[in-house]
Amino acid sequence: GSISRAKSFVEDIFIFVYSFLQKQTMLVEHNKQLEIELARLKAENDILNNQVKTLRRLETISGFKESNTRFNLLGAKVIRREPSQWLNTILLDRGRVDGVRPNMAVINESGLVGKIISVSEYTSRVLFILDPGNTVSAKILRNNIMGVLKGNGDGTCSLQYIPTGTDIKVGDTVVTSEASELYPSGINIGRISNINSKPGETFLEITVIPSANFSDIYYLWIIR
C-alpha cells in the first residue's frame, strides 16, 4: 500500500535526478566540443586572413617594380625593427654585396620611407623620415612651393620654411623636390594635415602625415 507507493515515488525521483544529471553532463560535454570547434574555426580563419593579406602584399610588391622603371630598384625585407613604435630605424636584409651604400633612398608602394644610414656586408639600416634627425627637400605638388621636411618623432613630419601667406592648403600632396641631393624628385611623401600661422612669425607651422604606413612595413625598395 502506502510503503509501496512511497518506494515507487522515491524511485521515480531518483530516475528523474539521474536522467537530469546525465543530460546536464551531455550538455556540458557538447558545449566543450562546440568551444573547441569554434576555436579551431577561428584559428583557420586567422590563417586564411593572413594568407590573403600576404598574397595581396605580394601582388602589390610584384607590380610595383614593373610600373616604376624610372628607378633601379632593389627589393629588401625588413629583418628587424626597434621595439618601440617610434624608434625610427629598421634593419634590411641587403648590404654591400648587393650594391647598397649609405644615403640611398628607401621607398615602398605608398611613398618615401627614409634613407640608408649604415651598411654591413649583408645588411643595412634605414632611418625613417619620421626621425627628427632626418631632413628632406620637399615641395607642394600642386604649385611647386619648396620647403624642408623634418620628422617630428611622433609619427608625423613638419614642412618648414614656408612663408606666412603662401598658397598652402590642408590636403595638399607633398613630394620630394629637385633640390634634394639624396632623394630623387617626385617621390610621394604625404599630405598636409594641419597649417598654423602664428602672429609675428615669418614661417607657417605645417604638419604632414606620411603616406607610408610605418607600423606595417614588411618589404621595401632601395633606389640604387
Helices and strands as residue ranges (DSSP letters): H 2-67, E 73-81, E 89-92, G 96-98, E 105-107, E 112-119, E 124-128, E 135-140, E 146-151, E 157-160, E 173-176, E 188-196, E 205-210, G 214-216, E 219-223
